[in-house]
């Protein structure tokens, strides 16, 4: 989907920190990467044996950027990432801003796209836009089955958390990366446009996936 550029004010509830970001237009997938797509590119589909259109889970940040490069190569695009050596912290993974391949969205891009111009807690009624603890039945659901936001994006809230490009706070948490959006096991507080979490780039969880972006 075509995402327009704009400005956004982000904040961290834990520290009370606020910062502004300016976003260029970019492209973002309408829903998270599915098990079907992940299997077609990598030959495997991690996570529970769910349907092919269910978002893939139990993929680390390192898995996600590797997938981006594999998909880029399969489509004749220039990969966005490069790594040298064996680096479990992902600190040697460098993104080429000139590359036209697939990548993870930045945290600012993610929230800008999630809000789609809405300044509220979330872009609609929770049960209508998200699979969460109160309606998921204890697992992820097929992507794109909840109502989209104003820019045609599904599952930005709920179903699975989504890895972002950024490190959370390098001075305090080192290599930890951001993930956003809330998942199928989260209460309403976790399913908000501004809610941000973090973990090591090797983390794999049953409610954590990712979504593809491309620069224009």
C-alpha atoms as a printed R data frame, in Angstrom:
    type eleno elety resid chain resno       x       y      z
1   ATOM     1    CA   UNK     A     1   0.000   0.000  0.000
2   ATOM     2    CA   UNK     A     2   1.150   3.568 -0.729
3   ATOM     3    CA   UNK     A     3   1.783   5.334  2.593
4   ATOM     4    CA   UNK     A     4   2.019   9.135  2.398
5   ATOM     5    CA   UNK     A     5   4.787  11.020  4.125
6   ATOM     6    CA   UNK     A     6   4.197  13.098  7.222
7   ATOM     7    CA   UNK     A     7   5.320  14.001 10.716
8   ATOM     8    CA   UNK     A     8   4.654  12.125 13.933
9   ATOM     9    CA   UNK     A     9   5.288  12.611 17.635
10  ATOM    10    CA   UNK     A    10   6.356   9.389 19.343
11  ATOM    11    CA   UNK     A    11   6.667   8.807 23.063
12  ATOM    12    CA   UNK     A    12   7.844   6.226 25.559
13  ATOM    13    CA   UNK     A    13   5.506   5.819 28.514
14  ATOM    14    CA   UNK     A    14   8.160   4.317 30.768
15  ATOM    15    CA   UNK     A    15  10.603   7.205 30.564
16  ATOM    16    CA   UNK     A    16   8.236   9.983 29.505
17  ATOM    17    CA   UNK     A    17  10.508  10.683 26.524
18  ATOM    18    CA   UNK     A    18   8.991  12.282 23.424
19  ATOM    19    CA   UNK     A    19  10.559  12.743 20.011
20  ATOM    20    CA   UNK     A    20   9.473  13.891 16.579
21  ATOM    21    CA   UNK     A    21  10.052  12.080 13.300
22  ATOM    22    CA   UNK     A    22   9.533  13.113  9.683
23  ATOM    23    CA   UNK     A    23   8.556  10.301  7.329
24  ATOM    24    CA   UNK     A    24   9.006  10.089  3.572
25  ATOM    25    CA   UNK     A    25   6.386   8.287  1.475
26  ATOM    26    CA   UNK     A    26   6.937   4.523  1.443
27  ATOM    27    CA   UNK     A    27   5.236   1.212  0.695
28  ATOM    28    CA   UNK     A    28   3.858  -1.138  3.364
29  ATOM    29    CA   UNK     A    29   2.221  -4.543  3.051
30  ATOM    30    CA   UNK     A    30  -1.521  -4.569  3.873
31  ATOM    31    CA   UNK     A    31  -1.030  -7.373  6.430
32  ATOM    32    CA   UNK     A    32   1.822  -9.278  8.129
33  ATOM    33    CA   UNK     A    33   3.892 -11.922  6.348
34  ATOM    34    CA   UNK     A    34   1.902 -15.157  6.290
35  ATOM    35    CA   UNK     A    35   3.047 -18.737  6.849
36  ATOM    36    CA   UNK     A    36   2.329 -19.411  3.180
37  ATOM    37    CA   UNK     A    37   4.657 -16.660  1.958
38  ATOM    38    CA   UNK     A    38   7.375 -17.472  4.462
39  ATOM    39    CA   UNK     A    39   7.304 -21.138  3.455
40  ATOM    40    CA   UNK     A    40   7.492 -20.297 -0.254
41  ATOM    41    CA   UNK     A    41  10.647 -18.216  0.258
42  ATOM    42    CA   UNK     A    42  12.520 -20.134  2.973
43  ATOM    43    CA   UNK     A    43  11.191 -23.684  2.647
44  ATOM    44    CA   UNK     A    44   9.962 -23.733  6.238
45  ATOM    45    CA   UNK     A    45   7.117 -22.280  8.276
46  ATOM    46    CA   UNK     A    46   7.971 -21.870 11.976
47  ATOM    47    CA   UNK     A    47   5.350 -21.636 14.667
48  ATOM    48    CA   UNK     A    48   2.192 -23.615 15.316
49  ATOM    49    CA   UNK     A    49   0.539 -25.594 12.525
50  ATOM    50    CA   UNK     A    50  -2.123 -23.058 11.604
51  ATOM    51    CA   UNK     A    51  -3.583 -22.075  8.246
52  ATOM    52    CA   UNK     A    52  -1.438 -20.811  5.342
53  ATOM    53    CA   UNK     A    53  -2.895 -17.303  5.570
54  ATOM    54    CA   UNK     A    54  -2.182 -16.927  9.287
55  ATOM    55    CA   UNK     A    55   0.752 -14.598 10.100
56  ATOM    56    CA   UNK     A    56   4.019 -16.440 10.567
57  ATOM    57    CA   UNK     A    57   5.277 -16.352 14.174
58  ATOM    58    CA   UNK     A    58   8.304 -17.504 16.145
59  ATOM    59    CA   UNK     A    59  10.588 -15.573 13.823
60  ATOM    60    CA   UNK     A    60  13.384 -13.479 15.303
61  ATOM    61    CA   UNK     A    61  14.400 -10.028 14.112
62  ATOM    62    CA   UNK     A    62  17.381 -11.678 12.448
63  ATOM    63    CA   UNK     A    63  15.051 -14.161 10.732
64  ATOM    64    CA   UNK     A    64  12.890 -11.287  9.505
65  ATOM    65    CA   UNK     A    65  15.714  -9.289  7.899
66  ATOM    66    CA   UNK     A    66  17.115 -12.465  6.316
67  ATOM    67    CA   UNK     A    67  13.674 -13.157  4.837
68  ATOM    68    CA   UNK     A    68  13.511  -9.616  3.449
69  ATOM    69    CA   UNK     A    69  16.769 -10.165  1.574
70  ATOM    70    CA   UNK     A    70  15.764 -13.596  0.266
71  ATOM    71    CA   UNK     A    71  12.458 -12.255 -1.048
72  ATOM    72    CA   UNK     A    72  14.220  -9.275 -2.620
73  ATOM    73    CA   UNK     A    73  16.668 -11.548 -4.437
74  ATOM    74    CA   UNK     A    74  13.857 -13.822 -5.647
75  ATOM    75    CA   UNK     A    75  12.160 -10.823 -7.269
76  ATOM    76    CA   UNK     A    76  15.302  -9.304 -8.786
77  ATOM    77    CA   UNK     A    77  15.470  -6.446 -6.276
78  ATOM    78    CA   UNK     A    78  18.519  -5.147 -4.445
79  ATOM    79    CA   UNK     A    79  18.646  -6.534 -0.888
80  ATOM    80    CA   UNK     A    80  18.448  -3.904  1.839
81  ATOM    81    CA   UNK     A    81  20.561  -5.633  4.471
82  ATOM    82    CA   UNK     A    82  24.089  -6.905  4.798
83  ATOM    83    CA   UNK     A    83  25.897  -8.582  7.665
84  ATOM    84    CA   UNK     A    84  29.510  -9.587  8.213
85  ATOM    85    CA   UNK     A    85  30.535 -12.415 10.492
86  ATOM    86    CA   UNK     A    86  28.533 -14.265 13.117
87  ATOM    87    CA   UNK     A    87  26.719 -11.568 15.051
88  ATOM    88    CA   UNK     A    88  23.813 -12.779 17.246
89  ATOM    89    CA   UNK     A    89  23.198  -9.213 18.419
90  ATOM    90    CA   UNK     A    90  22.520  -8.030 14.873
91  ATOM    91    CA   UNK     A    91  24.766  -5.004 15.325
92  ATOM    92    CA   UNK     A    92  26.618  -5.772 12.102
93  ATOM    93    CA   UNK     A    93  23.391  -5.809 10.085
94  ATOM    94    CA   UNK     A    94  23.493  -2.631  8.003
95  ATOM    95    CA   UNK     A    95  20.619  -1.347  5.919
96  ATOM    96    CA   UNK     A    96  21.409   0.204  2.539
97  ATOM    97    CA   UNK     A    97  19.030   3.196  2.151
98  ATOM    98    CA   UNK     A    98  19.546   3.130 -1.628
99  ATOM    99    CA   UNK     A    99  18.322  -0.450 -2.042
100 ATOM   100    CA   UNK     A   100  14.912  -1.049 -3.625
101 ATOM   101    CA   UNK     A   101  14.265  -4.383 -1.896
102 ATOM   102    CA   UNK     A   102  12.089  -5.368  1.040
103 ATOM   103    CA   UNK     A   103  12.835  -4.252  4.573
104 ATOM   104    CA   UNK     A   104  11.258  -3.782  7.980
105 ATOM   105    CA   UNK     A   105   9.491  -0.481  8.652
106 ATOM   106    CA   UNK     A   106  11.089   1.933 11.063
107 ATOM   107    CA   UNK     A   107   9.228   2.460 14.310
108 ATOM   108    CA   UNK     A   108   8.123   5.927 13.173
109 ATOM   109    CA   UNK     A   109   6.905   4.562  9.826
110 ATOM   110    CA   UNK     A   110   5.016   1.821 11.618
111 ATOM   111    CA   UNK     A   111   3.122   4.137 13.977
112 ATOM   112    CA   UNK     A   112   2.455   6.669 11.210
113 ATOM   113    CA   UNK     A   113   0.948   3.894  9.063
114 ATOM   114    CA   UNK     A   114  -0.976   2.384 11.980
115 ATOM   115    CA   UNK     A   115  -2.623   5.676 12.870
116 ATOM   116    CA   UNK     A   116  -3.438   6.614  9.251
117 ATOM   117    CA   UNK     A   117  -4.075  10.175 10.401
118 ATOM   118    CA   UNK     A   118  -5.995   9.163 13.564
119 ATOM   119    CA   UNK     A   119  -4.705  10.607 16.852
120 ATOM   120    CA   UNK     A   120  -6.734   8.326 19.127
121 ATOM   121    CA   UNK     A   121  -5.676   5.297 21.134
122 ATOM   122    CA   UNK     A   122  -6.381   3.127 18.084
123 ATOM   123    CA   UNK     A   123  -8.036   3.663 14.704
124 ATOM   124    CA   UNK     A   124 -11.346   1.935 15.517
125 ATOM   125    CA   UNK     A   125 -13.299  -0.257 17.917
126 ATOM   126    CA   UNK     A   126 -10.978  -2.948 19.233
127 ATOM   127    CA   UNK     A   127 -13.190  -5.953 18.438
128 ATOM   128    CA   UNK     A   128 -13.714  -4.733 14.882
129 ATOM   129    CA   UNK     A   129 -10.065  -4.082 13.994
130 ATOM   130    CA   UNK     A   130  -8.097  -6.580 16.082
131 ATOM   131    CA   UNK     A   131  -7.719 -10.140 17.308
132 ATOM   132    CA   UNK     A   132  -6.847  -9.782 21.003
133 ATOM   133    CA   UNK     A   133  -7.194 -11.636 24.293
134 ATOM   134    CA   UNK     A   134 -10.923 -11.016 24.465
135 ATOM   135    CA   UNK     A   135 -11.863 -12.466 21.062
136 ATOM   136    CA   UNK     A   136  -8.969 -14.520 19.657
137 ATOM   137    CA   UNK     A   137  -9.795 -17.823 21.332
138 ATOM   138    CA   UNK     A   138  -6.162 -18.278 22.289
139 ATOM   139    CA   UNK     A   139  -4.335 -18.098 18.977
140 ATOM   140    CA   UNK     A   140  -3.589 -16.067 15.838
141 ATOM   141    CA   UNK     A   141  -6.094 -15.756 13.009
142 ATOM   142    CA   UNK     A   142  -5.953 -15.494  9.240
143 ATOM   143    CA   UNK     A   143  -4.473 -12.159  8.167
144 ATOM   144    CA   UNK     A   144  -6.765  -9.486  6.820
145 ATOM   145    CA   UNK     A   145  -9.988 -10.687  8.480
146 ATOM   146    CA   UNK     A   146 -10.468  -7.649 10.732
147 ATOM   147    CA   UNK     A   147 -11.450  -4.189  9.479
148 ATOM   148    CA   UNK     A   148  -8.597  -2.144  7.940
149 ATOM   149    CA   UNK     A   149  -7.585   1.369  8.885
150 ATOM   150    CA   UNK     A   150  -8.134   4.389  6.639
151 ATOM   151    CA   UNK     A   151  -5.099   3.492  4.491
152 ATOM   152    CA   UNK     A   152  -6.207  -0.096  3.862
153 ATOM   153    CA   UNK     A   153  -3.890  -1.779  6.379
154 ATOM   154    CA   UNK     A   154  -5.140  -4.811  8.330
155 ATOM   155    CA   UNK     A   155  -3.900  -6.215 11.645
156 ATOM   156    CA   UNK     A   156  -1.789  -3.211 12.569
157 ATOM   157    CA   UNK     A   157  -3.415  -3.668 15.981
158 ATOM   158    CA   UNK     A   158  -3.653  -7.191 17.397
159 ATOM   159    CA   UNK     A   159  -3.181 -10.667 15.907
160 ATOM   160    CA   UNK     A   160   0.658 -10.560 16.071
161 ATOM   161    CA   UNK     A   161   3.238  -8.075 17.244
162 ATOM   162    CA   UNK     A   162   5.498  -6.816 14.443
163 ATOM   163    CA   UNK     A   163   9.262  -6.300 14.456
164 ATOM   164    CA   UNK     A   164  10.503  -2.844 13.451
165 ATOM   165    CA   UNK     A   165  13.899  -1.797 12.157
166 ATOM   166    CA   UNK     A   166  14.969   0.302 15.141
167 ATOM   167    CA   UNK     A   167  16.893  -0.421 18.280
168 ATOM   168    CA   UNK     A   168  14.791   0.469 21.332
169 ATOM   169    CA   UNK     A   169  17.330   2.465 23.370
170 ATOM   170    CA   UNK     A   170  20.933   1.597 22.471
171 ATOM   171    CA   UNK     A   171  22.455   3.293 25.514
172 ATOM   172    CA   UNK     A   172  20.311   1.303 27.950
173 ATOM   173    CA   UNK     A   173  19.272  -1.876 26.128
174 ATOM   174    CA   UNK     A   174  22.086  -2.353 23.620
175 ATOM   175    CA   UNK     A   175  20.946  -4.473 20.637
176 ATOM   176    CA   UNK     A   176  17.283  -4.809 21.681
177 ATOM   177    CA   UNK     A   177  14.858  -4.110 18.807
178 ATOM   178    CA   UNK     A   178  11.385  -2.602 18.869
179 ATOM   179    CA   UNK     A   179   8.183  -4.470 18.133
180 ATOM   180    CA   UNK     A   180   4.742  -2.911 17.845
181 ATOM   181    CA   UNK     A   181   1.006  -3.461 17.559
182 ATOM   182    CA   UNK     A   182  -0.115  -5.956 20.186
183 ATOM   183    CA   UNK     A   183  -0.994  -9.603 19.632
184 ATOM   184    CA   UNK     A   184  -3.724 -12.187 20.004
185 ATOM   185    CA   UNK     A   185  -2.936 -12.753 23.711
186 ATOM   186    CA   UNK     A   186  -2.836  -9.106 24.783
187 ATOM   187    CA   UNK     A   187  -5.434  -7.133 26.744
188 ATOM   188    CA   UNK     A   188  -6.659  -3.788 25.353
189 ATOM   189    CA   UNK     A   189  -3.785  -1.870 26.966
190 ATOM   190    CA   UNK     A   190  -1.303  -3.762 24.806
191 ATOM   191    CA   UNK     A   191  -3.286  -3.110 21.632
192 ATOM   192    CA   UNK     A   192  -2.713   0.608 21.135
193 ATOM   193    CA   UNK     A   193  -1.046   2.591 18.373
194 ATOM   194    CA   UNK     A   194   1.550   3.984 20.790
195 ATOM   195    CA   UNK     A   195   2.374   0.780 22.686
196 ATOM   196    CA   UNK     A   196   6.003  -0.257 22.183
197 ATOM   197    CA   UNK     A   197   7.933  -3.274 23.388
198 ATOM   198    CA   UNK     A   198  11.469  -4.563 22.969
199 ATOM   199    CA   UNK     A   199  13.653  -7.633 23.067
200 ATOM   200    CA   UNK     A   200  16.860  -9.175 21.827
201 ATOM   201    CA   UNK     A   201  16.971  -9.710 18.037
202 ATOM   202    CA   UNK     A   202  17.125 -13.503 18.551
203 ATOM   203    CA   UNK     A   203  13.777 -13.600 20.404
204 ATOM   204    CA   UNK     A   204  11.059 -15.864 18.975
205 ATOM   205    CA   UNK     A   205   7.482 -15.797 20.324
206 ATOM   206    CA   UNK     A   206   4.162 -17.342 19.304
207 ATOM   207    CA   UNK     A   207   2.564 -13.897 18.927
208 ATOM   208    CA   UNK     A   208   5.417 -12.051 17.181
209 ATOM   209    CA   UNK     A   209   5.780 -11.684 13.403
210 ATOM   210    CA   UNK     A   210   6.618  -8.917 10.954
211 ATOM   211    CA   UNK     A   211   5.392  -6.872  7.999
212 ATOM   212    CA   UNK     A   212   7.207  -5.884  4.811
213 ATOM   213    CA   UNK     A   213   8.059  -2.331  3.770
214 ATOM   214    CA   UNK     A   214   9.820  -0.818  0.757
215 ATOM   215    CA   UNK     A   215  11.220   2.623  0.111
216 ATOM   216    CA   UNK     A   216   9.859   4.584 -2.839
